[in-house]
Amino acid sequence: MYIEVFGGANVNAQVIVKGKVTLNSNGGVGIDIINPNSNLEINVESSGATLETCGNIGLDIGGNVAATASVTFSGTGYTCDQAKVQFFGSDGSTVVEPVCQDCPSN
């Protein structure tokens, strides 16, 4: 899933996960965030919602965050390989990474 947010430093975008989202075994990145000069929050609501990104060739969750931008993962229910969560940011960017439960063994 590719998420790109435009609009300037005062723009706030939000993705709310209310059900089960599975982004496994992709040829690239499970979730790829490009976030120029905006604020993005991804929230997995706690009432049984899950966001699983496992077994991707590249990163499970990652992206680039511009200098005046932020990315925040809130809520619970993330499943991924924590070693495959990586963000690249400019000075002044803020990233609150998800805390992932381990991927199920195959």
C-alpha positions in Angstrom: 0.0 0.0 0.0 1.4 3.3 -1.1 0.4 6.4 1.0 1.4 9.8 -0.3 0.2 13.0 1.5 0.5 16.5 0.0 -0.7 19.8 1.2 1.8 21.7 3.4 2.9 21.7 7.0 -0.7 22.4 8.4 -2.3 19.4 6.6 -3.3 16.5 8.8 -4.2 13.1 7.1 -5.5 10.1 9.0 -5.9 6.4 8.0 -8.1 4.5 10.5 -8.1 0.7 10.4 -11.4 -0.7 11.7 -11.2 -4.3 10.4 -8.5 -6.8 9.3 -6.0 -5.5 6.7 -3.4 -7.9 5.4 -0.5 -6.7 3.2 1.7 -9.7 3.1 4.2 -11.2 0.6 4.4 -8.2 -1.7 7.3 -7.8 -4.2 8.2 -4.4 -2.6 7.1 -2.7 0.6 4.0 -3.7 2.6 3.3 0.0 3.5 5.3 2.7 1.8 4.8 6.2 3.1 5.9 9.3 1.2 5.0 12.3 3.4 6.2 15.7 2.1 5.5 18.6 4.5 2.3 17.0 6.0 1.2 15.1 9.1 0.0 11.5 8.8 -1.5 9.3 11.6 -2.3 5.7 11.1 -4.5 4.3 13.8 -5.4 0.7 14.3 -8.4 0.8 16.5 -8.3 -1.6 19.4 -11.7 -3.3 19.0 -10.3 -6.3 17.1 -8.8 -4.4 14.2 -5.5 -5.7 12.8 -2.9 -4.4 10.3 -0.6 -7.2 9.2 2.4 -6.6 6.9 4.6 -9.8 6.9 6.9 -11.5 4.4 7.4 -8.6 2.1 10.5 -8.6 -0.1 11.4 -5.0 1.0 10.3 -3.4 4.2 7.1 -4.3 5.9 6.5 -0.7 6.9 8.7 2.3 5.8 9.1 5.5 3.9 10.5 9.0 3.7 9.4 11.8 5.9 10.1 15.4 5.0 11.6 18.0 7.4 8.3 19.6 8.6 6.3 16.4 8.5 5.3 13.7 11.0 4.1 10.1 10.8 2.5 8.6 13.9 1.3 4.9 14.3 -1.2 4.7 17.1 -3.4 2.0 18.5 -2.6 -1.6 18.8 -2.9 -4.6 16.4 0.1 -4.2 14.2 1.8 -7.4 13.1 5.1 -7.1 11.2 8.8 -7.9 11.4 10.1 -5.1 13.6 13.5 -5.4 11.9 11.8 -4.5 8.6 10.3 -1.2 9.9 12.5 1.7 8.7 11.9 5.4 8.0 14.2 7.9 6.5 13.7 11.5 7.6 15.1 14.9 7.2 16.1 17.0 10.2 13.0 18.2 12.0 10.8 15.2 10.9 9.1 13.1 13.5 8.2 9.4 13.3 6.5 7.4 16.0 6.9 3.8 14.6 4.4 1.0 15.3 5.1 -1.6 17.9 4.6 -4.8 16.1 3.7 -8.3 17.2 5.9 -10.9 15.5 4.8 -12.3 12.2 3.3 -15.8 12.3 5.7 -18.6 11.4 5.2 -20.3 8.1 
